[in-house]
């Protein structure tokens, strides 16, 4: 599968989520974590799609601390908190659709950060593919405004 195929899955998850965000984790060409994993409980304001996908991958594949080299696909640019987790787990690649500014403009207030600046804190070089299928993800944000 391609980056386009995987980001479409994350966007599809966002369409069905309580909040309009979705994420998946891919390692060795296999989806190993999803933010819509039924085993997870949505009990915290810290339950962002990226964190839920990381938790899903860690629990479902017994990969605590072993997500190095994985790719995360997110329907929206990771916030500062989620970037911390992504960097801690040593992902090699981030692919996202909508931007934090899109989320701020169309759904909820965000702290706008510079993802490239945050990526400088990574132990290893992290590839970032920005705004892939952005319009589809923005449409999900727009359609979820209360």
N, C-alpha and C positions, 0 to 999 in steps of 0.2 A: 504494500500500500504506500501511497505517497503522502507528503505533508498535507496536501489538499484534502485527501480522503480522511486523514486523522483529525484535521481541524474541523471538518464537517461533522464528525462524531461529537466533538466537544460542543459545537454549536447546537446540534440536535439535543444533547443533554440539557443545555441551557433553556431550550424551549419548553421542557417538561419539568423543570426544577421550580421549587418554591420561590427562589430568587433567580433572576435570569442570567445565571453563570454556570458554566460547565467546564470540566477538565478531564483529561485522560493522561495516563502515563504509558509510554511505550518503551520496552527494552528488548533488544534482540528481535525486532519486528513483531512483537506480541504485546497486545494491550494487557497490562498487568495491574492497572488501577483505574478506577472511575469514580467521579464525584457522585454518581447516582447509585453506588453500590448499596444494596439493600441492607447490608450488615452494619452500616454506620448509622448512628443516631444524630439527629440534628438538634443539639442541645445547647449550642453556644454561639455567641456572636462572632466567635473566631472560626466558625465552621465555613470557611471560604472554600470554593470549589477546588482550588489547588491543594489546600491542606487536606481536604477530604480524599482527593485522589491519591495523595502521598500516603495517607493512613490506610487506604484501601490496598494499595500495592504492598505496603509493609505487612499488613495483617494477612492478606490473601496469599501472598507468596513467601511469607516469612523472610522478608527482605529488610528488616530493621537495620538501618545503617548501610545497606548494600544497594542503593539506587544510583551509584556512581555510573555515569555513562548513559543514563536513561534520558529520554526526551519527554517534556511535558507540553501538552497541547491545551491551551486555555482559550475559552471564548472571549476573554477580556485580558488585557495586560495585567500581569501580577502586581499587586500592591506591595508596599514596602515589607509588610509582615510575611506575605507569601514568598517574596524574593528571598528573604532571610532563610526560610525553610528550603527553598530550591538550591540556594548556594550551600547550605549546610549539608545537604544530601549529595552534592557534587554532580548535579545533572550536567550533561554536556550540551544540551540544546533546549531552547524555549521557542515555541511557536505560539503566537497569539493573534487574535482577530481584532476586536474592538480595543480602543485605547482607554486608559484611565480617564482622559478628558471626555471621551464619549460617554463613559459611565457617569461621570460627574454631570455632563450636560443633559443626559436623557433618562437617568434612573435615580442615582443617589449621590450625595456628596462624597468626594474622594480627596485624599491627600495626594496631590499630583507630585510624582517623583520622576526622576530620570533613570530609566531602567538600565541604560548603558553605564551610568555612574555607579549604580548599585552592583552591576556585574563586575566592576573592577575589584570588588571584595572577594571574588571567587578564587579558590585555590588554583583552579585550572581555567583555561580559556573556555568561555561558554558562548556558543553560537546563538544569536537571537534573530529570529525571523519575525518581522513586525507586520501587522495589519493584513494578514492573509485571510481573505474572505471577510474583510472588515464590514462591508455593507450588510451582509447577512446577520452578523452578530449585533450590529447597531440596530437593525430592525427588531430584533428580539428585545433589546433594551427599551426601545421606543414603545413597543406593544405592551410592556409591563408597567407602565406609569399608572399610578393609582388615580 
